[in-house]
Amino acid sequence: MTEAKPVTGFETPATPIRLHRQLDSVWGSGQGLERLSAVNHTVVGKRFMLTALVFFAIGGVLAMLIRAQLATTSSAFLDAAQYAQVFTMHGVIMMFLFAIPFFEGLAIYLLPKMLGARDLAFPRMSAYGYWCYLFGGSFLVAALVFGIAPDGGWFMYTPLSSRPYSPGINADVWLLGITFVEISALSAAIEILVTILKVRSPGMSLTRMPIFAWYMLVVAAMMLIGFPPLILGSILLEVERAFDLPFFDPTRGGDPLLWQHLFWLFGHPEVYIIFLPAAGALSTIIPVLCRTRLEGYGLIVAAIVAMAFLSFGLWVHHMYTVGIPHVALSFFSAASALVAIPTGIQIFAWLATMAHGSPRSSIPMLHVFGFFFVFVAGGLTGVMLAMVPFDWQAHDTHFVVAHLHYVLVGGFVFPMMAAAYYWLPHIAGRQPVQHLSKPAFWLVFIGFNLTFFIMHLTGLRGMPRRVFEYPQAAGWEVLNFISSVGGFIMTIGFALVALDLILLFIHGKPFRRDPFEAGTLEWATPTPPPSYNFASLPHIETRADQLQPRQLGPELAAGRGYLGFMRNGWMETLTVDMTDGRLDHVVVLPGPTYLPLWTAIATAGFFASLLAKLYWLTPIALIVVIVLFFLWTPSTGLKQDLGPLEVGRGSKAWHHQEVDQPPSWWAVVFALAADATLYTSLIFGAFFLWLSAPNWPPANLDFTFPLPALLAAASLTIAAIAGRYADGSAGRTSSALGVVLAAHLVSIVALATIMTSIPAPTGHAASAAAFAVAAYGLLHAGIGALLALYGLWRWRTGYISQARRLDLRIGRLWHDYTAVTGLVGLAFPFILQSLTGTGGV
């Protein structure tokens, strides 16, 4: 792409058919094994959804094993160890490998089409995220096959999951496998955020976005803030298990409750992260199926933003019984009840939409009604559990299991089945046969309620969670048997749903466009959609769920929009101003490549080396990962300045390498926001231990080192300042980047000196915390040095000029962030030392 001399003009194809052929030759993903190199969002989105459904089937089989074991009092179906692995992996698969990846796949598939774009902002990152998800999930499932699966519950509470009580690698499989999978989740969050905010059709302001995009924007922001605490907790626990740094060991200044805080800082927002995409699908589907517009668009947007904020103040909702002070219990109880308000706003908006419209008798609408019944029931039991006295009685009983499934199955599975019947015609280009659709729904609906409504009763009668057997005298056997029968009925229903959807692909009736007379842009594409979505891009002048796809589609297919031509063989799409939707610049996307696959394989090698305790191999695998990531970059630059480019409709826009804040710049901003959340969680963890652990930190420890700290502080500051002088002008860039590189190398030496001088990091959690903070600074200084070297290479090879400074601006962001967090980290041990004797008692 960059070796040929770019031109700023274009040649409009003689006919629309020739335009489509040109686009397909560039955007297509190939055949056979070439498909492994696909980075197109349509292919990646379908892969995510299909893989998630496979994991869902595995999780469903595990659920049936659980119900078979609990059907009678003295079942010998599973022993205690097998049961622990089965119920742990059921939760892990459903929460981490099915629910979140499935909606990620749906969003990856739909969002560019709904927003009027040709692809996501970072196609290769989406492909890399998929491979990480596939390999990480396969690690976990393979462990189950070999009998070494996690067995401490999907929440992995310490000290049960600590080395003394879980000496095998079962817990390590969870910690490393989930961290591997979370790479996929964070990359998807950044991808979705940047795509929604920047990669839209011109004219599509925030107030004109389809409601599904609003839901996914909020969800992606929640993932960006909610997932880092879990990643941090997993890293700290794995470090404790592997290297004996005692973050959770109460005998050495740690606290098992720190794990619960870090886990539920992720865990409770995750419930809303799972629910909101399904709610976005409902907000999109219901108006179409009721032949009307969505009522309360603005109120719904406000409600989901409020729900996002409230969700991060509810994590102690799961910890009422651990000894939280009564004042704090009152706060979290009130917040838990308050979240019912934004949920209710959405439900009443949907009911109002249905009341003002004329609901069609259809399979998607049947699943919508199933959602209303099940989710409202689950929400009511959620309000019950928000009340502290009731929660104390029902905590860790089957009542909580029933509530969780009513909320998650009602709030996610029923809406997603409605979404499947609504959007599968778009994916397959065929309409459903629907001979099995109604029986399948009723079997799922009846079986689900029979299974989990009964669990409310066994829970109220005192049956605890996670037990593999129970005494006959308890009187739970009949109820458990009924619940197990309901589970098998539900399983038959899901099998019929799967068969029904398979029949759609085989015997479904082809159609042309927009069978539901919808108002969103995805129905303006051909079905199934081509790899480039639109032959030309639209200009949006009204809310993007009130369009006319049947009229708009042929106009775009004829090339009468933006970018209705080919230029230099580039894969082009447009970006807009975040708020008002004004045309901003042209983004040139990368084509198919095997690099995401190879990078994910190398990443899998990194995690596998940690799991196998082959620590000599870990740095080698890490170096390979870094080298492969740098190999992504040569195809993303320009070696000459272009100036404004023609984009059609009488408009011009700059290439993304020649503007100040292209999508990649925003991606780094959001990545640093997630990084900052992880760092804040680390500092929070240290001060939580200061408050909770007795005599923390101990008076006989001194981990303050003034001279290395001053040297590191000065070098980090110099690196940040020098990074601001590297502006792409002749003779200035290389010298400034040289200073940045030297300063980072000095800070690496200083921080390494601090780390190696910290007394007894395995002896007390205070030393371990100081060690972790210094390691964080060292890692970021190392990355800063690599970015300085990268900047020098890009400068020497002609990718940087005064007009093309994107690489330098990204480096500047990193150097500034490293300086700020580094200074905080260098002050941390001095602050901690000053608190000696004032902590927990």
C-alpha positions in Angstrom: 0.0 0.0 0.0 2.7 2.5 0.9 5.4 1.5 -1.6 3.4 2.6 -4.7 3.2 6.4 -5.1 -0.2 7.4 -3.7 -2.4 9.6 -5.7 -5.1 11.9 -4.4 -7.6 11.6 -7.2 -9.9 8.7 -8.1 -11.6 7.2 -11.1 -15.3 6.5 -10.8 -16.2 3.0 -12.2 -18.2 2.9 -15.4 -21.0 0.8 -13.9 -22.1 -0.1 -10.3 -21.3 -3.8 -11.1 -17.7 -2.9 -11.9 -17.6 -0.9 -8.6 -18.8 -3.9 -6.6 -16.2 -6.2 -8.3 -13.4 -3.7 -7.5 -14.5 -3.5 -3.9 -14.8 -7.2 -3.5 -11.4 -7.8 -5.0 -9.9 -5.6 -2.3 -12.1 -6.3 0.7 -12.7 -10.0 0.2 -11.4 -12.5 2.7 -10.4 -15.3 0.3 -11.4 -19.0 0.3 -10.3 -22.1 2.2 -7.3 -21.6 4.5 -7.1 -18.0 3.3 -10.1 -17.4 5.6 -7.7 -17.7 8.6 -6.3 -14.4 7.5 -9.7 -12.7 7.5 -9.9 -9.5 9.5 -13.3 -8.3 8.1 -15.8 -7.5 10.9 -18.5 -9.6 9.3 -16.4 -12.8 9.3 -14.9 -12.0 12.8 -18.4 -11.3 14.3 -19.8 -14.5 13.0 -16.8 -16.4 14.3 -17.4 -14.9 17.8 -21.1 -15.8 17.8 -20.6 -19.3 16.5 -17.8 -20.1 19.0 -19.8 -18.6 21.8 -22.7 -20.9 20.9 -20.4 -23.9 21.0 -19.2 -22.9 24.4 -22.9 -22.4 25.4 -23.7 -26.0 24.4 -20.7 -27.3 26.5 -22.0 -25.2 29.4 -25.4 -26.6 28.9 -24.2 -30.2 29.1 -22.4 -29.3 32.3 -25.6 -27.9 33.7 -27.4 -31.1 33.0 -24.6 -33.0 34.8 -25.3 -30.8 37.8 -29.1 -31.4 37.6 -28.5 -35.2 37.2 -26.4 -35.2 40.4 -28.9 -33.2 42.4 -32.0 -35.0 41.3 -31.8 -37.4 44.2 -30.3 -37.4 47.7 -27.7 -40.2 47.3 -26.7 -39.9 43.7 -23.3 -41.5 42.8 -23.2 -39.8 39.4 -20.4 -37.4 40.3 -18.0 -37.4 43.3 -17.2 -34.2 45.2 -14.1 -33.4 43.2 -15.8 -33.9 39.8 -18.8 -31.9 40.9 -16.6 -29.0 41.9 -15.0 -28.9 38.5 -18.3 -29.2 36.7 -20.2 -26.5 38.6 -17.1 -24.2 38.4 -16.7 -24.7 34.6 -20.4 -24.2 34.1 -20.2 -20.8 35.6 -17.0 -19.9 33.9 -18.2 -20.9 30.5 -21.6 -19.2 30.8 -20.2 -15.9 32.2 -16.8 -15.6 30.4 -17.0 -17.8 27.3 -20.7 -17.4 26.2 -22.5 -14.3 27.4 -19.9 -11.6 26.9 -18.3 -13.0 23.7 -21.7 -13.6 22.1 -22.8 -9.9 22.4 -19.3 -8.9 21.3 -19.7 -10.9 18.2 -23.2 -9.4 17.6 -21.8 -5.9 18.1 -18.8 -6.5 15.8 -21.1 -7.8 13.1 -23.8 -5.2 13.4 -22.2 -1.9 14.4 -20.4 -0.9 11.2 -23.5 -1.7 9.2 -25.8 0.3 11.6 -23.4 3.2 11.6 -23.0 3.3 7.8 -19.3 2.3 7.8 -17.4 -0.4 5.9 -15.6 -1.9 8.9 -14.6 -1.4 12.5 -11.8 1.0 13.4 -9.2 -1.7 14.0 -10.0 -4.9 12.0 -6.8 -6.7 12.9 -7.4 -6.1 16.6 -10.8 -7.7 16.3 -9.3 -10.7 14.7 -6.6 -10.9 17.3 -9.2 -10.7 20.1 -11.1 -13.5 18.5 -8.1 -15.8 18.4 -7.3 -15.0 22.0 -10.8 -15.8 23.0 -10.8 -19.1 21.1 -7.4 -20.2 22.5 -8.1 -19.0 26.1 -11.5 -20.7 26.1 -9.9 -23.9 24.7 -7.4 -23.9 27.5 -10.2 -24.0 30.0 -12.3 -26.6 28.3 -9.2 -28.8 27.6 -8.4 -28.6 31.4 -11.9 -30.0 32.1 -11.3 -32.9 29.7 -8.0 -33.8 31.4 -9.5 -33.4 34.9 -7.5 -30.4 35.9 -10.2 -27.8 35.5 -10.7 -25.0 38.0 -12.7 -26.3 41.0 -13.0 -23.3 43.4 -16.1 -21.8 41.9 -16.3 -19.3 39.0 -15.5 -16.6 41.5 -12.3 -18.3 42.8 -12.5 -17.0 46.4 -9.3 -16.9 48.4 -8.0 -18.6 50.6 -9.7 -21.7 48.9 -7.9 -20.8 45.7 -4.6 -20.0 47.3 -1.7 -22.5 47.0 -2.1 -24.2 50.5 -5.7 -25.2 49.7 -5.5 -25.6 45.9 -2.0 -27.1 45.4 -2.5 -28.3 41.8 -2.7 -26.2 38.6 -6.5 -26.1 38.6 -6.6 -22.6 40.0 -3.8 -21.5 37.7 -5.8 -22.7 34.7 -8.6 -20.3 35.8 -6.3 -17.3 36.6 -4.2 -17.6 33.4 -7.1 -18.7 31.1 -9.4 -15.9 32.2 -6.7 -13.3 31.9 -6.0 -14.6 28.4 -9.7 -14.3 27.5 -9.9 -10.8 29.0 -7.4 -9.6 26.4 -10.2 -10.3 23.9 -12.8 -8.4 26.0 -10.6 -5.3 26.5 -9.6 -5.2 22.8 -13.3 -5.4 21.9 -14.2 -2.7 24.3 -11.7 -0.3 22.8 -12.7 -1.3 19.3 -16.4 -0.7 20.0 -15.8 2.6 21.7 -13.6 4.1 19.0 -15.9 2.8 16.2 -19.1 4.2 17.7 -17.5 7.6 18.5 -15.6 8.1 15.3 -16.4 5.7 12.5 -19.9 6.7 11.5 -21.6 8.0 8.4 -21.3 11.8 7.9 -24.3 13.6 9.4 -24.8 10.9 12.1 -24.5 12.9 15.3 -24.7 11.3 18.7 -28.4 12.2 18.9 -29.0 10.5 15.5 -27.3 7.2 16.4 -29.4 4.1 16.5 -30.3 3.1 20.0 -28.3 -0.1 19.8 -25.1 2.0 19.3 -25.9 3.9 22.5 -26.2 0.7 24.4 -22.9 -0.7 23.1 -21.2 2.6 23.7 -22.1 2.5 27.4 -21.3 -1.2 27.6 -17.9 -0.8 26.1 -17.1 2.0 28.6 -18.2 -0.3 31.4 -16.0 -3.0 30.1 -13.1 -0.6 30.0 -13.5 0.2 33.7 -14.9 -3.0 35.0 -12.5 -5.6 33.6 -9.1 -4.3 34.8 -9.8 -5.0 38.5 -10.4 -8.7 37.7 -7.3 -8.8 35.6 -5.3 -7.2 38.4 -6.8 -9.6 41.0 -5.9 -12.6 38.7 -2.3 -11.4 38.3 -1.8 -10.8 42.0 -3.3 -14.2 42.9 -1.2 -16.0 40.3 1.9 -14.1 41.5 1.1 -15.2 45.1 0.6 -18.8 44.0 3.7 -18.9 41.7 6.2 -16.6 43.6 4.7 -16.5 47.1 4.0 -12.7 47.3 1.4 -12.6 50.0 -1.4 -10.3 48.8 -4.2 -12.5 50.1 -2.5 -14.4 53.0 -3.7 -13.0 56.3 -0.7 -14.5 58.2 1.6 -12.2 56.3 -0.3 -9.0 56.1 -2.7 -9.9 53.3 -6.5 -10.3 53.3 -8.7 -12.7 51.5 -11.4 -10.0 51.3 -9.2 -8.0 48.9 -9.9 -10.7 46.3 -13.6 -10.3 46.8 -13.5 -6.6 46.4 -11.4 -6.8 43.2 -13.6 -9.6 41.8 -16.9 -7.9 42.5 -15.7 -4.6 41.2 -15.8 -6.5 38.0 -18.5 -9.1 38.9 -21.5 -6.9 39.6 -21.1 -4.5 36.7 -20.7 -7.6 34.5 -24.4 -8.4 35.2 -25.3 -5.1 33.5 -22.6 -5.5 30.9 -24.4 -8.7 29.9 -27.9 -7.3 30.2 -27.5 -4.0 28.3 -26.6 -5.4 24.9 -29.6 -7.6 25.1 -31.7 -4.6 26.1 -30.2 -2.7 23.1 -31.4 -5.5 20.9 -34.9 -5.3 22.4 -34.9 -1.5 21.9 -34.1 -2.1 18.2 -36.4 -5.0 17.6 -39.6 -4.0 19.5 -40.3 -0.8 17.5 -39.9 -2.7 14.2 -42.1 -5.6 15.3 -44.7 -3.2 16.5 -44.6 -1.0 13.4 -43.8 2.2 15.3 -41.0 4.3 16.6 -39.2 3.8 19.9 -40.8 5.7 22.7 -38.5 7.6 25.1 -35.3 7.5 23.1 -33.7 10.3 25.2 -35.0 8.8 28.5 -33.6 5.4 27.6 -30.2 6.9 26.9 -30.2 8.7 30.2 -31.4 5.5 31.9 -28.5 3.3 30.6 -25.9 5.9 31.5 -27.4 6.1 35.0 -27.4 2.3 35.2 -23.7 2.2 34.2 -22.8 4.7 37.0 -24.9 2.9 39.6 -23.5 -0.5 38.6 -20.0 0.4 39.9 -21.4 1.3 43.3 -23.0 -2.1 43.9 -20.2 -4.5 44.3 -20.6 -4.9 48.0 -24.1 -6.2 47.2 -22.4 -9.6 47.1 -20.5 -9.2 50.4 -23.2 -8.3 52.9 -22.2 -11.2 55.2 -18.4 -10.6 55.4 -18.6 -8.0 58.2 -19.1 -4.7 56.3 -19.9 -1.8 58.7 -23.6 -1.0 59.0 -23.3 2.4 57.5 -21.7 1.0 54.4 -24.3 -1.7 54.2 -27.0 0.9 54.2 -25.4 2.8 51.3 -24.9 -0.3 49.1 -28.4 -1.6 49.9 -29.9 1.7 48.9 -27.8 1.8 45.7 -28.9 -1.8 44.9 -32.5 -0.8 45.2 -32.0 2.4 43.2 -30.8 0.6 40.1 -34.4 -0.6 39.6 -35.3 2.9 38.5 -33.3 3.0 35.2 -34.3 -0.6 34.6 -37.9 0.3 35.0 -37.6 3.3 32.7 -36.5 1.0 29.9 -39.2 -1.6 30.6 -41.9 1.0 30.6 -40.5 2.6 27.4 -40.8 -0.8 25.7 -44.3 -1.3 27.0 -45.3 2.2 25.8 -43.8 1.4 22.3 -45.9 -1.8 22.2 -49.0 0.1 23.3 -48.6 2.7 20.6 -47.9 0.2 17.9 -49.4 -3.0 16.6 -47.3 -6.0 17.6 -46.8 -8.6 14.9 -47.4 -12.2 15.8 -43.9 -13.5 15.2 -41.2 -15.7 16.7 -39.0 -12.8 17.8 -42.0 -11.2 19.5 -42.7 -14.5 21.3 -39.2 -14.4 22.8 -39.7 -10.7 23.7 -42.8 -11.7 25.8 -40.7 -14.5 27.4 -38.1 -11.9 28.4 -40.7 -9.6 30.0 -42.1 -12.5 32.2 -38.8 -14.0 33.3 -36.7 -10.8 33.7 -39.3 -8.9 35.7 -39.6 -11.9 38.1 -35.8 -11.9 38.4 -35.7 -8.2 39.0 -38.2 -8.5 41.8 -36.1 -11.1 43.6 -33.1 -8.9 43.0 -34.7 -6.1 45.0 -35.4 -8.6 47.7 -31.7 -9.6 47.9 -30.8 -5.9 47.9 -32.3 -5.7 51.4 -29.7 -6.7 54.0 -31.8 -8.7 56.4 -33.3 -10.8 53.7 -29.9 -11.3 52.0 -28.4 -12.5 55.3 -31.1 -15.3 55.3 -30.9 -16.2 51.6 -27.1 -15.7 51.1 -25.4 -18.7 49.5 -28.7 -20.6 49.0 -30.4 -21.8 45.9 -32.6 -18.7 46.1 -29.6 -16.7 44.9 -29.0 -19.3 42.1 -32.6 -18.9 41.0 -32.4 -15.1 41.0 -29.1 -15.1 39.0 -30.6 -17.4 36.3 -33.8 -15.4 36.1 -31.9 -12.2 35.6 -29.3 -13.6 33.2 -31.4 -16.0 31.2 -34.4 -13.6 31.2 -32.2 -10.6 30.6 -29.9 -12.1 28.0 -30.9 -15.5 26.6 -34.5 -14.7 25.6 -33.6 -11.3 24.1 -30.7 -12.9 22.2 -33.0 -15.6 20.8 -35.3 -12.9 19.7 -32.3 -11.2 18.1 -31.2 -14.4 16.4 -34.6 -14.8 14.7 -34.6 -11.1 13.8 -31.0 -10.8 12.4 -30.2 -14.3 11.1 -32.1 -13.5 7.9 -29.5 -10.7 7.4 -26.6 -13.0 8.1 -27.9 -16.0 6.0 -29.8 -14.1 3.4 -32.8 -16.5 4.1 -35.9 -16.2 6.1 -36.7 -18.8 8.9 -38.7 -21.9 8.2 -40.2 -21.7 11.7 -41.8 -25.2 11.8 -40.0 -25.8 15.1 -39.8 -22.3 16.4 -42.9 -22.2 18.6 -42.5 -25.7 20.2 -38.8 -24.8 20.9 -39.8 -21.6 22.6 -42.4 -23.2 24.8 -40.1 -26.0 25.8 -37.4 -23.5 26.8 -39.9 -21.2 28.6 -41.7 -24.0 30.5 -38.5 -25.9 31.3 -36.7 -22.8 32.5 -39.4 -21.7 34.9 -39.9 -25.3 36.2 -36.2 -25.5 36.9 -35.5 -22.2 38.5 -38.8 -21.2 40.1 -38.4 -24.4 42.2 -34.9 -23.3 43.2 -36.5 -20.3 45.0 -38.4 -22.8 47.1 -35.4 -25.0 47.9 -33.4 -21.9 48.7 -36.0 -20.6 51.1 -36.0 -24.0 52.7 -32.3 -23.7 53.4 -30.6 -25.6 50.6 -27.0 -24.2 50.2 -25.3 -23.6 46.9 -22.5 -25.7 45.5 -23.2 -28.9 47.5 -23.0 -32.2 45.5 -25.3 -34.1 47.9 -27.8 -33.5 50.6 -29.5 -35.5 53.3 -32.9 -37.1 52.7 -34.2 -35.7 56.0 -33.9 -32.1 54.6 -37.0 -32.6 52.5 -35.5 -31.1 49.3 -35.5 -34.3 47.1 -38.9 -33.9 45.5 -38.3 -30.2 44.6 -34.8 -31.0 43.2 -36.2 -33.8 41.1 -38.9 -31.5 39.6 -36.2 -28.9 39.0 -34.0 -31.5 37.2 -36.9 -32.6 35.0 -37.4 -29.0 34.1 -33.7 -28.7 33.2 -33.9 -31.5 30.7 -37.1 -30.1 29.2 -35.3 -26.8 28.7 -32.3 -28.6 27.2 -34.6 -30.3 24.6 -36.0 -26.8 23.8 -32.6 -25.4 23.2 -31.7 -28.4 21.0 -34.9 -27.6 18.9 -33.8 -23.9 18.6 -30.4 -25.0 17.3 -32.1 -27.4 14.8 -34.5 -24.7 13.7 -31.7 -22.2 13.1 -29.7 -24.9 11.1 -32.8 -25.5 9.0 -32.9 -21.7 8.2 -29.5 -22.0 6.4 -30.5 -25.1 4.5 -34.2 -24.6 3.6 -34.8 -20.9 4.3 -36.5 -18.8 1.6 -34.2 -16.2 0.0 -35.3 -12.6 0.0 -34.0 -9.3 -1.4 -33.8 -6.7 1.4 -35.4 -5.7 4.7 -38.1 -8.3 5.4 -39.2 -6.6 8.6 -39.5 -3.1 7.1 -37.0 -1.8 9.6 -35.5 1.6 9.8 -31.8 0.9 10.5 -28.9 0.9 8.1 -27.9 -2.7 8.3 -31.0 -3.6 6.2 -29.8 -1.3 3.5 -27.0 -3.7 2.7 -27.5 -6.8 0.4 -28.2 -10.0 2.3 -26.0 -11.8 3.1 -23.8 -8.6 3.2 -20.7 -8.2 1.1 -17.4 -7.8 2.9 -17.4 -4.0 2.3 -21.0 -3.5 3.5 -21.8 -0.5 1.3 -20.6 0.3 -2.2 -20.8 3.9 -1.1 -21.5 5.5 2.3 -24.7 7.5 3.1 -25.2 11.0 4.5 -27.5 10.8 7.5 -30.0 13.6 8.0 -32.4 12.0 10.5 -32.2 9.6 13.4 -30.7 6.4 12.1 -33.5 4.1 13.2 -36.0 6.0 11.1 -34.5 5.5 7.7 -35.9 3.8 4.6 -33.4 1.0 3.8 -35.4 -0.3 0.8 -35.0 3.1 -0.9 -31.5 3.9 0.5 -29.9 0.5 -0.3 -30.1 0.7 -4.1 -28.8 4.3 -4.1 -25.8 3.3 -2.1 -25.2 0.2 -4.2 -25.2 2.4 -7.3 -22.3 4.5 -5.8 -24.3 7.6 -5.2 -22.8 8.3 -1.8 -19.4 8.9 -0.2 -16.4 6.8 -1.4 -18.3 5.3 -4.4 -15.0 4.5 -6.1 -11.6 2.8 -5.5 -8.3 4.7 -4.9 -4.9 3.0 -4.8 -6.4 -0.3 -3.8 -7.1 1.2 -0.4 -9.7 -0.1 2.0 -11.3 3.3 2.9 -14.0 4.4 5.3 -14.9 7.7 6.9 -14.7 9.2 10.3 -16.8 12.0 11.8 -16.6 14.5 14.6 -17.6 12.7 17.8 -20.6 14.8 18.7 -22.1 16.5 15.7 -21.2 14.0 13.0 -19.4 16.4 10.7 -17.1 14.7 8.1 -13.7 14.4 9.7 -11.1 12.3 7.7 -10.5 9.2 5.7 -9.3 6.0 7.4 -7.4 3.5 5.4 -7.8 0.1 6.9 -5.5 -2.9 6.7 -6.3 -5.9 4.6 -6.4 -9.6 5.4 -3.3 -10.9 7.2 -2.2 -13.9 9.2 -0.4 -11.7 11.8 -3.3 -11.6 14.3 -3.4 -15.4 14.3 0.4 -15.7 14.7 0.4 -13.1 17.4 -2.4 -14.8 19.3 -0.5 -18.1 19.0 2.6 -16.5 20.5 0.4 -15.0 23.2 -1.0 -18.4 24.0 2.6 -19.6 24.2 3.3 -16.9 26.8 0.4 -18.0 29.0 1.1 -21.7 28.4 4.7 -21.2 29.6 3.4 -19.6 32.8 0.9 -22.4 33.3 3.6 -25.1 32.8 6.0 -23.2 35.1 8.5 -23.0 32.2 9.6 -19.5 33.3 12.7 -19.5 31.1 10.4 -19.7 28.1 8.1 -16.8 29.2 10.4 -13.9 28.3 11.1 -15.6 24.9 7.4 -15.8 24.2 6.9 -12.2 25.3 9.7 -11.0 22.9 8.0 -12.9 20.1 4.7 -11.3 20.9 6.3 -7.8 20.9 8.1 -8.4 17.6 4.9 -9.7 15.9 3.0 -6.6 17.1 5.7 -4.4 15.6 5.3 -6.3 12.3 1.8 -5.1 12.1 2.9 -1.5 11.7 4.7 -1.1 8.3 1.4 -1.4 6.4 -0.2 1.4 8.4 1.9 4.4 7.4 2.5 6.9 4.6 5.9 7.9 3.2 4.7 11.1 1.6 2.3 13.9 2.5 -1.0 13.8 0.5 -3.2 16.7 1.5 -7.0 16.6 1.3 -8.5 13.7 -0.6 -11.7 13.6 -2.6 -14.3 11.5 -0.9 -17.3 12.2 -3.1 -20.5 14.3 -2.8 -18.2 17.4 -3.5 -16.3 16.9 -0.2 -12.6 16.4 0.7 -11.0 14.9 3.8 -7.5 14.3 5.1 -5.8 10.9 5.4 -5.9 9.6 9.0 -2.0 9.8 9.2 -2.2 13.6 8.6 -4.7 14.5 11.3 -4.3 15.2 15.1 -6.7 12.6 16.6 -7.4 9.7 14.3 -9.0 6.5 15.7 -5.6 5.0 16.7 -4.9 8.0 18.9 -8.3 7.6 20.6 -7.6 3.9 21.0 -4.4 4.6 23.0 -6.4 7.1 25.2 -9.0 4.5 26.0 -6.3 1.8 26.6 -4.5 4.1 29.0 -7.9 4.7 30.8 -8.2 0.9 31.3 -4.5 0.8 32.4 -5.2 3.6 34.9 -8.1 1.7 36.3 -5.9 -1.3 36.9 -3.3 0.9 38.5 -5.9 2.6 40.7 -7.1 -0.8 41.8 -3.6 -1.8 42.8 -3.2 1.4 44.9 -6.7 0.8 46.3 -5.7 -2.8 47.2 -2.7 -1.6 49.2 -4.6 1.0 51.1 -7.4 -1.5 51.7 -4.9 -3.8 53.4 -3.6 -0.8 55.4 -7.2 -0.3 56.7 -8.1 -4.0 57.2 -4.9 -5.9 58.2 -3.5 -5.5 61.7 -0.4 -3.4 62.2 0.0 -2.7 58.6 2.6 -1.8 57.4 5.0 -3.2 60.1 7.4 -0.8 61.7 10.5 -3.0 61.0 10.1 -2.7 57.2 11.7 0.1 55.2 11.1 0.1 51.5 11.9 3.8 50.8 15.0 4.4 48.7 15.4 8.2 48.2 18.3 8.3 45.7 17.0 5.7 43.2 13.5 7.2 43.6 14.8 10.8 42.8 16.8 9.4 39.8 13.7 7.6 38.5 11.5 10.6 39.0 13.9 12.9 37.2 14.3 10.5 34.2 10.6 9.9 33.8 9.9 13.6 33.8 12.7 14.2 31.3 11.3 11.5 29.0 7.8 13.1 29.1 9.3 16.6 28.3 11.5 15.3 25.5 8.6 13.4 24.0 6.8 16.8 23.6 9.7 18.2 21.6 9.7 15.3 19.1 7.3 17.0 16.7 8.4 15.7 13.3 10.5 18.6 12.2 13.9 18.0 10.6 16.9 17.6 13.0 14.7 17.7 16.0 12.8 14.4 16.1 15.8 12.0 16.3 17.6 14.0 19.0 14.4 14.3 21.1 13.6 10.6 20.8 17.2 9.8 21.7 16.7 11.7 24.9 13.4 9.9 25.6 15.1 6.5 25.0 18.1 7.4 27.3 15.8 8.7 30.0 13.6 5.6 30.0 16.7 3.4 30.2 17.9 5.3 33.2 14.5 5.0 34.9 14.5 1.3 34.2 17.8 0.9 36.0 16.6 3.0 38.9 13.3 1.1 39.2 15.0 -2.2 39.0 17.3 -1.1 41.8 14.3 -0.2 43.9 12.6 -3.6 43.2 15.7 -5.6 44.1 16.2 -3.6 47.3 12.7 -4.0 48.7 13.1 -6.2 51.9 11.3 -9.5 52.0 8.6 -9.1 49.3 7.5 -12.6 50.2 7.5 -11.9 53.9 4.8 -9.3 54.1 2.0 -7.8 51.9 3.4 -4.3 52.4 6.7 -5.2 50.8 4.8 -7.2 48.1 2.6 -4.1 47.3 5.7 -1.9 47.0 7.3 -4.5 44.8 4.2 -4.7 42.6 4.0 -0.9 42.2 7.6 -0.7 41.3 7.2 -3.5 38.8 4.3 -1.6 37.2 6.5 1.4 36.7 9.4 -0.7 35.4 7.1 -2.3 32.8 5.8 1.0 31.6 9.2 2.5 31.3 10.3 -0.5 29.3 7.4 0.0 26.9 8.3 3.7 26.7 11.8 2.8 25.6 10.4 0.5 22.9 8.1 3.2 21.7 11.1 5.6 21.5 13.0 3.1 19.4 10.0 2.6 17.2 9.7 6.3 16.7 13.3 6.5 15.7 12.8 3.7 13.2 9.7 5.3 11.7 11.6 8.6 11.4 14.6 7.0 9.7 12.4 5.1 7.2 10.3 8.1 6.2 7.0 7.4 7.9 7.2 10.6 10.0 7.1 14.2 8.8 5.8 17.5 10.2 2.4 16.6 8.7 2.6 12.9 9.6 3.2 12.8 13.3 0.7 10.2 14.5 3.4 7.8 15.9 5.0 10.6 17.8 1.7 11.7 19.3 0.9 8.2 20.4 4.4 8.0 22.0 3.8 11.3 23.7 0.6 10.0 25.3 2.5 7.0 26.7 5.5 9.0 28.0 3.2 11.4 29.8 1.1 8.6 31.3 4.3 6.8 32.4 5.6 9.9 34.0 2.4 10.6 36.0 1.9 7.0 37.2 5.6 6.6 37.8 5.7 9.6 40.1 2.7 8.3 42.0 4.3 4.9 42.3 7.6 6.4 43.5 5.7 8.4 46.2 3.7 5.4 47.2 6.3 3.6 49.5 7.1 6.9 51.3 3.3 7.5 51.9 2.9 3.9 53.0 5.9 4.1 55.3 4.5 7.3 56.9 1.3 5.3 57.8 3.2 2.7 59.9 1.3 1.8 63.0 -1.9 3.7 61.9 -3.6 1.0 59.9 -5.8 -1.9 60.9 -5.8 -3.2 64.4 
